[in-house]
Amino acid sequence: MKFKLGGFMVLALMLVLSGCSSKGGSMDSDAGIEDKGTGADGGAVASGADGGTDYSGYSLTDPNSPLSRRIIYFEYDSAEISDSDQELLVQHAGFLVANPDQRITLEGHTDERGSREYNIALGDRRALSVQRILELNGVAAEQVTIVSYGEEKAAAEGHSDAAWRLNRRVELVY
């Protein structure tokens, strides 16, 4: 049931992306994401090196590039990726497919609530969720490394909702 819901979300994402590509001036249109349908496993497929999309214009250091956004945030006690973050991951996947020598590390993080063991496992589940989206979009498994820091590397100090929200994340490190 959860996989079917995930597949539905990917299909909905593809419809949104294809709708955005027909409007001039949108970031998705400029990025050139092309709807290639779904793969054999039901996941969305980003066009890569052989799909006609040119990711050479994307820069990892250009703040105007969609690849400059490298943090995926999560709700409390969740490893589910939002629709907007799935769109971002499709763009990162396209870059990785077009650059097979490029590697990425997915660093899972949590807020301070929960035991150390639970938080390490939750950070791992979050990173695995991101990895699944990347691989469903054509990224080779050997391009991706996962590490979970749990609550150990906080982005924000404090014991408030605002601090906890910033700490519930996966960082994409090239």
C-alpha positions, 0 to 999 in steps of 0.5 A: 500500500505504501509503495502504491501511494509512493508510485502515485505521488511520483506520477502526480509529480510527473504531471506537475512537471509536464504541466510546468514545462509548457509555461514560459519562464518557470524554473522547471522549464529552464532546467529542461526536465523531460517527462520520460514516463515511468520505469519498469519498477513504476518510478519516474525516470529523469532523462539523463545523458542519453535522454536529451536533457543537457545537465552541463549547464548545471553547476554545483557552485552556482546559487541560481542552479537548482543543484545548489539546493542540497537539503531535504527537510522532513516532518517529525518522526517521518522519512517521507519526502514532500512533492517539492523535494521530489522534484528537486531530487529528480533534478539531482538525479538527472545531473548524476545520470549525466555525470556517472563519475560524480558521487554523492553522500546522503547524510541523514539527521534528526532532531534531539528527541528520541534515543540515540539508537532510534535517531540513528535509525531514523536518519538512515531511513531518511537517507534511504528515502532520498536514495530510493528517489535518486535510484528510481530516476536512474542513478547508479547505486555505486554513485550513492553513499549513505551515512546517518548522524542522527542528532549528532550534527545539529544544524541549529542549537536549541530546544524549540520547534524552529531548531528541531525543524532545521535539524530534521534533514538529509544533506546531499554532499557532492 
